[in-house]
Amino acid sequence: MPIWLTETGAPTWSQGSAADSQAARNTSHVTPRLQAEIATDTVTAAAASPVVRAVFWFSYRDGGPETPASRKSQHYGLTYFDGRRKPALDAFERAVRAYRAKDDRRD
């Protein structure tokens, strides 16, 4: 049975402290660098599984600016609200290109 990984990702802004490693605990969000690492790891892990058919990141763009009233769910984007790229977008694109290159060699 094929599996689709949906709504994956990690928020890069919220009130509270940010995690800068996957071992961090008691944090409310991740740094942009860690979000990029998570993007790479997600695509790499999905590509290694023969049953995963698709990966969908939760949001392409943040849902609003970073303000004290923002909800954490507004900041899962691969780009900021103003359109600037986060490191995760570059990481996600690189991981997909690597997967496609490897997949093309198998044909």
N, C-alpha and C positions, 0 to 999 in steps of 0.2 A: 504494500500500500504506500503510495507516495505521500510525503509529508511536506507541507509548506510552513516555513518559519515566518510568522507574522508578528508585527508590532514589536520588533526587537529594537534595542537601542538603550541609551542611557542619557538622562538629562544633564546639561552642563551648567545649569544655574538654578539656585534655590537659596532660600535663607538657610544658614547653617554652614557646616564645613564640607569641603569638597574632598573626595577620594582621589589620590593620585596613583593608587595601585589597586589591583584586584583583591589584594589581601586586606585593604583598609576596612574598618568597621565603624559604625555609629556616624555615618556621613549622610548627607541629604542629596548629594549630587556628585558628579565626577568632573575632573578637569577636562578641558578640551583634548589634552594629550591622551588621557586615559580613554576618552570616548573614541579616539582614533584607534587605539589599541584594541578596544572592544569590537570596532567595526572590522578590523583585519581578522581578528580571531573568529568572529561570527562567520564571515565568508569562508575562511579557511576550513573551519570545522564542518560547515555545510557541504563544501566541495568534497570533503573526505568521506562523506556518507552517501552510499548509493541510493538511499531512500529519500533524501532531501531533494526536492525538485525546484524550490524557489525560496528566496529570502526577501522579506519586505521590511525595510527600516521603518520605524514608527512614523517619522515625519521628515520630509525633505527640508522644510524651513521652520524655524521657531515660530510659534504662534503669536508672539508679542515681544516687546522690548523687556529687558531685564529691569524690573521694578520690584519694590518690596511687596506689591500686591499681586505679582505674577504667581501663577500656579506652576509647580514643577513640571506638570505635563505639557506646558507650553514650550519647553526648552530641550526637546529630544531631537531637534532638527540637525541636519547635516550642514545647514547654513544658518546664519543668524537672521533675525527678523528683517534687518536692513539689506539682506542679500549677500553679505560677505560670507565667503567659504570658511567653514570650520576645518581643522585638520582632519576630522573624521571623513569628510567628503573625499579628500585626496586619498586617504587610506582605503576607503571603500572602493573607489575607482581602481586603485592599484591592485587590490586583492581580486576584484572581478576580472581585470585584464590578465592577471597571472593565472586565474582559473581557466579563462578562455584559451590562453596560449597552451596550457597543459592539455586541455580538452581537445584542441585542434591537433595536437601531436598524436593523440590516440586514434584519430580517424584514419 
